[in-house]
Amino acid sequence: MNLTHDMSSSQALVTILRGEPRRLPVALALALLASLVELVPWVALWLAARAVMIGEPVLGYGLVAGGAIVLRYLLFTAGVWQVHLAAYGIIQRVRASLVTSLARMPVSRLRDFHRGDLEKRVITDTQALEPLIAHHGVDIINGVIMPLLLTALLFVIDWRLGLVALAPLPLALLIQVVMMRGFTERQAHYNDIVARMHEAQLEFLRSIGVMKLYGVDADSFRQLDRAMASHHGMTADYIRQLIGAWVGFVTVAQASLFFLVPLAIVLMVAGTLSLADGVVAAMIAAGMLKPWLALTQLIGQVSETFVAVGRLLSLCPQQEVTTGHLDEPLQRLACRDLSLSRGGRSLFRGLSLSVAPGQRVVLQGASGGGKSSLLELLSGQLVADQGDWLLNGHAIRPLSDECRARYVASASQQAFFFVGSIADNLRLACPRQHESELWRVLEVVRLAGLVRALPAQLDTDMGETRRSFSGGELQRLAIARALLANTPILILDEATSHLDNRTEREVLAGVRDYDPSQIQLVISHRPQAVRTADQVWTLTDGELTVTEGKSDD
Amino acid sequence: MTKVQFLLAHSGASQRQFWLGIVGRMGADLVPMVPWLMLFGYVLSGHTLSGPALVAVAAVALAAQWLLGLTARQSFTGAYQLSHSLRRQLLLDIRRQPLAALTGKGLGERIRLMTSDLKQFEDILSHLVAEAAGAVVVPLAMAIVVWLVSPALGALLTASLMVNLMLLPVLERRFMAAAATSHRHGIEGANELLEFIEGLPTLKAFGRTERLAAPLQQRLCQIRDAGLDLEWAAGTGVMLVTCLLELTLPLVMVVGGVLLAGDALTPEAWLVVAAATVACIRPLASLTIFTALIRFFLSATARLHGLATAPRQPQLGQAPQGTDLALEGVSLSLDGQPVLQDINLTVEAGEHLALVGPSGAGKSSLLHVIAGFHAIDHGEVRLGGLTLARLGTDQLYRNLSYVTQDVQLFAGSLRDNLMIANPQASASALAQAVADAGLDEVVARLPEGLDGMLGENGQTLSGGERQRVSIARALLRDAPVVLLDEVTSALDQRRQEAVLRAIRRLCEGKTVITVAHRLDTIVDVDRICVLEQGRLVQQGRHTDLLADSATYQALWQAAD
């Protein structure tokens, strides 16, 4: 499934439908065949009616009609099943490709989306494909073919009755045209109001707890109540406007019987139409135009699918996915001419730096000054406006996530841990890491005792751990996870902020000893961290000054 | 069905307009009987009106159908009025639920209730009820015609329809089981997807998006398969029933033929019966789909019913006389597990009380009970001599501040989130509270300071910072009773001291109940209550408990 950002909704739909080159045509062919077979019981019924009037037996016609009904349902079921297989397969593949797109999306772009919004696009908007693929195709075939066949049969029985039965059609179409005038704008306006009401309700439900705690829930409810009242008023207006025309359309579109019966009776009285033909013609005409009626309602549903597909496309890859590769031991980390601005404000411009293996750098500077951003450029969370970090002189931006992650690991102030055990989370980077190594690293971050005291130890569920661990303990777990990645570069971005002084000192020392050749880039607001640095970078107002660190010993 | 009636009555809106519309639309659906009866009358008797008279009758009938059809306005506006009133009433119900039900986990569930479930309920009323009712009237009238013309064939037709009717519940059971499985996979999938999205920055940093993407992809395949199972169960059921329904026609044709041969039926009567059978069956085919949908939607109704009948608290009540607290025989269980058992406790106005005990002893739950977060099983909680039933939540929360790390933040600026505690607070009072609670460094970090937006439920704030927001709110609120769930382990030493200072300032001259996780902060409180397994086992001052209570000694030693 190669959906890209720059496709139109219809291009995307064609690409999506091409994903099922066999099932869809087979399904449509089966549906077509089923519609053809559906005519057989009607013909049998007509012939049986004629036979009855001349005293001939009807058993044969009955059996043919029954057989045809069963055959038609078998064909139809097979077609519908095929088309469902296709639809669910397609939806699953579209979702899979969206998940892959998300996995490859730059983190900076990912942050533009609300989590709930992403979830809605991947789950709900893709589901909108189901009616289009699984129902509309078959519905359209059935809805077009059946009235055509029945009309033809009616003309064969008596052409005058056929003409009369079709008479409501132009009238209904006229009403339809009048009715649909300005419909799109009204529909858009209506959708807008519904969306606003839902937004207001969502905000109310989200904040009702705190509102109630401070006794302001009454105000909040009044506001929502106003939004709901205006929504309700609009809905009522909309319904009133729409229904008059809609009822007219539906009534006229199904009026064939009212037109046909008087004529049929007159013709029968005049002796130019047999009783059998007249009654069968009435039966055929009674519901003949109904499938066409259903078709007109499809238009709105199809356009909804188009809108949903449009929303999906904005998640699809914008540019070529980076797949660059580097496989050599790290000799030097540097950055050249590095510039970054965020929210229109320049954080730093033209930075050039260099670090050799085994060095620890501590970054200092006012909060909001760009320390974290400088390191996030290295860990791939941000993309520079200009310049790049260099590994042995190779730019980092073209590297794939997998490749870059073999060089850089990081722990930050707030860590994400996924559902699973502590061991699962520690093994994130290296799934086959030996258990003894996990314990050794837990020792380094001073967590071994705590984890050993848990009943399930390393197998303790992470949800439980998150509840029983303090913020500082979770931070140390994140540092342990980053250490276990065994990368030549480690970033600790305020990763010790919740630790007390003594523990921070111990952890920073242990982390240094764990891999003496590792480049360690540390942001900490405490002065004691600086004492462990080989270099100190101070970022003030976009200017970076480098000073040699003074080691404790 | 009684649940539907309950919800309709619960909405408080008049149902008259709605039912009037439904009856009108049933009338409109019945009008096509006029041309049919004209035709049957002629076929059976050979007599009829003149041509122009026939046309006139048909034209009048058509006009009547259009006019009756216009009552759809009543059924639609009536339905929307009902669902609008119901939505409003349910929101009022939600407002009166205990706070524990309003925060945290239940949010997603409540959002689903108020959006998709309520939408389904609205759709039943506005579309399905009328269409289903309309689909029944013509088949009924036609079945009567068949009975009148030939009782034998009438019985046959009725029997055939009954078989179908009895098949429906059997097929439905299959359908509901598949629907439950599909629903479960859908929920799991949504949760896994949300976790995946949340973890993406970390996973990408470690180059291991596969770790969560692989199980998610597998889940997507399960969702597909469960969806197909559901379609198969529902689809084959509907196909089977409609197929059997349509086979009624050949059956009537053939049996009619037999009756014809035995001179028990005239050829004209055969024609009428055949036509009536076709007209009877056609609308019923759509009914099988309606019943499946209505069943499906009834489960939404059941969930809404659950919401409408959930425990509620009164909102308005009397002002309390004083701020002393009394708990008498209070028991609480959550999810069927006993959490608190027979707690008796009185707290004088101005007293400082601390709750201690091993984790899981029920300390925080006791605080929650005093704050009215849960509906209790037994016993009474009184503030100033009044139970919550007489006090109402408005008065309760006017008199108490609850300080916790689980503070709820709403979309808006930090300023909005603080000023909610006291909208009349002056700028200087706000600045003082921000400084006292140690929030000034958060303000400094946000690019727009106090007016910086907090993002999705304040994700940008750490646990300690959220607790400080809670303290600042309590300082601004200045309520006479303070409930304090103390979490200081997430703070560094320097900040911890600042926060403790702020808490001391907050507690001056108030009635205070503290859940203490660190015993060194409560050595000087007036009274310490020791909880164990949901029971209040001992109370007294620090030195007394250290001498008497084994549990307290163990806690004290562990803290060292």
Chai-1 contact restraints between the chains, C-beta under 6 A:
chainA,res_idxA,chainB,res_idxB,connection_type,confidence,min_distance_angstrom,max_distance_angstrom,comment,restraint_id
A,A48,B,M253,contact,1.0,0.0,6.0,A-B,restraint_1
A,A49,B,L271,contact,1.0,0.0,6.0,A-B,restraint_2
A,V52,B,P267,contact,1.0,0.0,6.0,A-B,restraint_3
A,V52,B,W270,contact,1.0,0.0,6.0,A-B,restraint_4
A,M53,B,P267,contact,1.0,0.0,6.0,A-B,restraint_5
A,V58,B,M253,contact,1.0,0.0,6.0,A-B,restraint_6
A,V58,B,G257,contact,1.0,0.0,6.0,A-B,restraint_7
A,L59,B,V254,contact,1.0,0.0,6.0,A-B,restraint_8
A,L59,B,G257,contact,1.0,0.0,6.0,A-B,restraint_9
A,G62,B,P250,contact,1.0,0.0,6.0,A-B,restraint_10
A,G62,B,M253,contact,1.0,0.0,6.0,A-B,restraint_11
A,G62,B,V254,contact,1.0,0.0,6.0,A-B,restraint_12
A,A65,B,P250,contact,1.0,0.0,6.0,A-B,restraint_13
A,G66,B,L247,contact,1.0,0.0,6.0,A-B,restraint_14
A,G66,B,P250,contact,1.0,0.0,6.0,A-B,restraint_15
A,I69,B,E246,contact,1.0,0.0,6.0,A-B,restraint_16
A,I69,B,L247,contact,1.0,0.0,6.0,A-B,restraint_17
A,Y73,B,M239,contact,1.0,0.0,6.0,A-B,restraint_18
A,Y73,B,C243,contact,1.0,0.0,6.0,A-B,restraint_19
A,T77,B,M239,contact,1.0,0.0,6.0,A-B,restraint_20
A,H84,B,E231,contact,1.0,0.0,6.0,A-B,restraint_21
A,Y88,B,R224,contact,1.0,0.0,6.0,A-B,restraint_22
A,Y88,B,G227,contact,1.0,0.0,6.0,A-B,restraint_23
A,Y88,B,L228,contact,1.0,0.0,6.0,A-B,restraint_24
A,Q92,B,L220,contact,1.0,0.0,6.0,A-B,restraint_25
A,Q92,B,R224,contact,1.0,0.0,6.0,A-B,restraint_26
A,R95,B,L220,contact,1.0,0.0,6.0,A-B,restraint_27
A,A96,B,Q217,contact,1.0,0.0,6.0,A-B,restraint_28
A,A96,B,L220,contact,1.0,0.0,6.0,A-B,restraint_29
A,V99,B,A213,contact,1.0,0.0,6.0,A-B,restraint_30
A,V99,B,L216,contact,1.0,0.0,6.0,A-B,restraint_31
A,A103,B,T209,contact,1.0,0.0,6.0,A-B,restraint_32
A,A103,B,A213,contact,1.0,0.0,6.0,A-B,restraint_33
A,V107,B,P201,contact,1.0,0.0,6.0,A-B,restraint_34
A,L110,B,L200,contact,1.0,0.0,6.0,A-B,restraint_35
A,R115,B,I197,contact,1.0,0.0,6.0,A-B,restraint_36
A,L118,B,I197,contact,1.0,0.0,6.0,A-B,restraint_37
A,E119,B,A190,contact,1.0,0.0,6.0,A-B,restraint_38
A,E119,B,L193,contact,1.0,0.0,6.0,A-B,restraint_39
A,E119,B,L194,contact,1.0,0.0,6.0,A-B,restraint_40
A,V122,B,L193,contact,1.0,0.0,6.0,A-B,restraint_41
A,I123,B,A190,contact,1.0,0.0,6.0,A-B,restraint_42
A,L205,B,R110,contact,1.0,0.0,6.0,A-B,restraint_43
A,L205,B,I111,contact,1.0,0.0,6.0,A-B,restraint_44
A,S207,B,F410,contact,1.0,0.0,6.0,A-B,restraint_45
A,I208,B,L102,contact,1.0,0.0,6.0,A-B,restraint_46
A,G209,B,L99,contact,1.0,0.0,6.0,A-B,restraint_47
A,G209,B,L102,contact,1.0,0.0,6.0,A-B,restraint_48
A,G209,B,T103,contact,1.0,0.0,6.0,A-B,restraint_49
A,G209,B,Q408,contact,1.0,0.0,6.0,A-B,restraint_50
A,V210,B,Q408,contact,1.0,0.0,6.0,A-B,restraint_51
A,V210,B,F410,contact,1.0,0.0,6.0,A-B,restraint_52
A,L213,B,Y397,contact,1.0,0.0,6.0,A-B,restraint_53
A,Y214,B,I420,contact,1.0,0.0,6.0,A-B,restraint_54
A,Y214,B,A421,contact,1.0,0.0,6.0,A-B,restraint_55
A,G215,B,D394,contact,1.0,0.0,6.0,A-B,restraint_56
A,G215,B,Y397,contact,1.0,0.0,6.0,A-B,restraint_57
A,G215,B,R398,contact,1.0,0.0,6.0,A-B,restraint_58
A,D217,B,R95,contact,1.0,0.0,6.0,A-B,restraint_59
A,H232,B,H84,contact,1.0,0.0,6.0,A-B,restraint_60
A,T235,B,Y80,contact,1.0,0.0,6.0,A-B,restraint_61
A,A236,B,T77,contact,1.0,0.0,6.0,A-B,restraint_62
A,I239,B,F76,contact,1.0,0.0,6.0,A-B,restraint_63
A,I239,B,T77,contact,1.0,0.0,6.0,A-B,restraint_64
A,I243,B,A72,contact,1.0,0.0,6.0,A-B,restraint_65
A,I243,B,R73,contact,1.0,0.0,6.0,A-B,restraint_66
A,V247,B,G69,contact,1.0,0.0,6.0,A-B,restraint_67
A,V247,B,L70,contact,1.0,0.0,6.0,A-B,restraint_68
A,V247,B,A72,contact,1.0,0.0,6.0,A-B,restraint_69
A,T251,B,Q65,contact,1.0,0.0,6.0,A-B,restraint_70
A,T251,B,W66,contact,1.0,0.0,6.0,A-B,restraint_71
A,T251,B,G69,contact,1.0,0.0,6.0,A-B,restraint_72
A,A255,B,L62,contact,1.0,0.0,6.0,A-B,restraint_73
A,L257,B,P32,contact,1.0,0.0,6.0,A-B,restraint_74
A,L257,B,P35,contact,1.0,0.0,6.0,A-B,restraint_75
A,F258,B,P35,contact,1.0,0.0,6.0,A-B,restraint_76
A,F258,B,A58,contact,1.0,0.0,6.0,A-B,restraint_77
A,F258,B,L62,contact,1.0,0.0,6.0,A-B,restraint_78
A,V261,B,P35,contact,1.0,0.0,6.0,A-B,restraint_79
A,V261,B,M38,contact,1.0,0.0,6.0,A-B,restraint_80
A,V261,B,L39,contact,1.0,0.0,6.0,A-B,restraint_81
A,P262,B,L54,contact,1.0,0.0,6.0,A-B,restraint_82
A,P262,B,V55,contact,1.0,0.0,6.0,A-B,restraint_83
A,P262,B,A58,contact,1.0,0.0,6.0,A-B,restraint_84
A,I265,B,Y42,contact,1.0,0.0,6.0,A-B,restraint_85
A,I265,B,T48,contact,1.0,0.0,6.0,A-B,restraint_86
A,I265,B,L54,contact,1.0,0.0,6.0,A-B,restraint_87
A,V266,B,G51,contact,1.0,0.0,6.0,A-B,restraint_88
A,L275,B,V43,contact,1.0,0.0,6.0,A-B,restraint_89
A,V279,B,L271,contact,1.0,0.0,6.0,A-B,restraint_90
A,V279,B,A275,contact,1.0,0.0,6.0,A-B,restraint_91
A,A282,B,L39,contact,1.0,0.0,6.0,A-B,restraint_92
A,M283,B,A275,contact,1.0,0.0,6.0,A-B,restraint_93
A,M283,B,V278,contact,1.0,0.0,6.0,A-B,restraint_94
A,G287,B,R282,contact,1.0,0.0,6.0,A-B,restraint_95
A,S367,B,R445,contact,1.0,0.0,6.0,A-B,restraint_96
A,S379,B,A205,contact,1.0,0.0,6.0,A-B,restraint_97
A,D401,B,K204,contact,1.0,0.0,6.0,A-B,restraint_98
A,D401,B,G207,contact,1.0,0.0,6.0,A-B,restraint_99
A,E402,B,G207,contact,1.0,0.0,6.0,A-B,restraint_100
A,A405,B,F206,contact,1.0,0.0,6.0,A-B,restraint_101
A,A405,B,G207,contact,1.0,0.0,6.0,A-B,restraint_102
A,S410,B,A205,contact,1.0,0.0,6.0,A-B,restraint_103
A,F416,B,G199,contact,1.0,0.0,6.0,A-B,restraint_104
A,F416,B,T202,contact,1.0,0.0,6.0,A-B,restraint_105
A,F418,B,G199,contact,1.0,0.0,6.0,A-B,restraint_106
A,F418,B,L212,contact,1.0,0.0,6.0,A-B,restraint_107
A,L428,B,F206,contact,1.0,0.0,6.0,A-B,restraint_108
A,L428,B,R208,contact,1.0,0.0,6.0,A-B,restraint_109
A,A429,B,F206,contact,1.0,0.0,6.0,A-B,restraint_110
A,S470,B,S489,contact,1.0,0.0,6.0,A-B,restraint_111
A,S470,B,A490,contact,1.0,0.0,6.0,A-B,restraint_112
A,G471,B,G463,contact,1.0,0.0,6.0,A-B,restraint_113
A,G471,B,A490,contact,1.0,0.0,6.0,A-B,restraint_114
A,H498,B,A490,contact,1.0,0.0,6.0,A-B,restraint_115
A,D500,B,D492,contact,1.0,0.0,6.0,A-B,restraint_116
A,D500,B,Q493,contact,1.0,0.0,6.0,A-B,restraint_117
